[in-house]
Amino acid sequence: MHTVSTTDRDLTVGSKLGEIIQNPAERTNFLENPETTLAELGLATDVKIYADTADKVHLIIPAEVDEARVAAGDETYFEELGRLALAGCHYEEMPD
């Protein structure tokens, strides 16, 4: 059985990033200067930041895939991959 665990640090970082992307001024600053924000959060700064818009969403392809679970037809794993790949790019209503 495969278990995904979330650490307190992950929750803290996720919460802070959530606050940033919901505040228009902080979101703009983050998109223009991601290295500063990422460094403040103790995260790697050598990443690319992509922001979905009403005209474009980004599909994330995981760096590693468990081939044994794919070969076994593990539906739970497929759901997990789907959540990772789609992240926040599914909208019931398109943003402005």
C-alpha positions as CSV (number, residue, x, y, z in Angstrom):
1,M,0.0,0.0,0.0
2,H,1.3,3.5,-0.9
3,T,0.7,6.2,1.6
4,V,1.2,9.9,1.0
5,S,2.1,11.8,4.1
6,T,2.1,15.5,4.7
7,T,4.5,17.1,7.2
8,D,3.8,20.1,9.3
9,R,6.3,22.0,7.2
10,D,4.5,21.1,4.0
11,L,1.2,22.4,5.6
12,T,2.9,25.6,6.7
13,V,4.5,26.2,3.3
14,G,1.2,25.3,1.5
15,S,-0.8,27.7,3.7
16,K,1.7,30.5,3.1
17,L,1.6,29.9,-0.7
18,G,-2.2,29.8,-0.5
19,E,-2.2,33.2,1.2
20,I,0.2,34.7,-1.4
21,I,-1.7,33.5,-4.5
22,Q,-5.1,34.7,-3.1
23,N,-3.8,38.3,-2.5
24,P,-3.5,40.1,-5.9
25,A,-0.6,42.2,-4.9
26,E,1.4,39.4,-3.3
27,R,0.5,37.1,-6.2
28,T,1.9,39.6,-8.7
29,N,5.0,40.1,-6.6
30,F,5.5,36.3,-6.4
31,L,5.2,35.9,-10.1
32,E,7.6,38.7,-10.8
33,N,10.1,37.7,-8.1
34,P,9.6,34.0,-7.3
35,E,13.1,33.4,-6.0
36,T,12.7,35.9,-3.1
37,T,9.5,34.3,-1.9
38,L,10.7,30.8,-2.3
39,A,13.9,31.5,-0.5
40,E,11.9,33.1,2.4
41,L,9.9,29.9,2.6
42,G,13.1,27.8,2.6
43,L,12.3,26.3,-0.7
44,A,14.5,25.7,-3.8
45,T,14.7,28.8,-6.0
46,D,15.6,27.0,-9.2
47,V,12.0,26.2,-10.2
48,K,9.8,27.7,-12.9
49,I,6.5,29.2,-11.8
50,Y,3.6,29.0,-14.1
51,A,0.3,30.8,-13.4
52,D,-2.9,29.5,-14.9
53,T,-5.1,32.1,-16.6
54,A,-8.6,32.0,-18.2
55,D,-6.9,31.2,-21.5
56,K,-4.2,28.8,-20.4
57,V,-3.9,26.0,-17.8
58,H,-0.8,24.0,-17.2
59,L,-0.7,20.2,-16.9
60,I,2.1,19.0,-14.6
61,I,3.8,15.7,-15.6
62,P,5.3,14.0,-12.5
63,A,9.0,13.6,-12.6
64,E,8.8,9.9,-11.6
65,V,6.0,7.4,-12.2
66,D,5.8,4.0,-10.4
67,E,5.9,1.7,-13.4
68,A,5.0,-1.3,-11.3
69,R,1.8,0.3,-10.1
70,V,0.9,1.4,-13.6
71,A,1.5,-2.1,-14.9
72,A,-0.7,-3.5,-12.1
73,G,-3.5,-1.2,-13.1
74,D,-3.6,0.4,-9.6
75,E,-6.6,2.7,-9.9
76,T,-5.8,4.5,-6.7
77,Y,-2.4,5.4,-8.1
78,F,-4.0,6.6,-11.3
79,E,-6.2,8.9,-9.3
80,E,-3.2,10.1,-7.4
81,L,-1.3,10.9,-10.6
82,G,-4.4,12.7,-11.9
83,R,-4.6,14.9,-8.9
84,L,-0.8,15.7,-9.1
85,A,-1.0,16.4,-12.9
86,L,-4.2,18.5,-12.8
87,A,-3.5,20.3,-9.4
88,G,-5.6,23.4,-9.7
89,C,-6.2,23.6,-13.4
90,H,-9.7,22.3,-13.4
91,Y,-12.3,25.1,-13.1
92,E,-16.0,24.7,-12.7
93,E,-16.2,28.3,-13.7
94,M,-13.4,30.0,-15.6
95,P,-11.6,32.8,-13.7
96,D,-11.7,36.3,-14.9
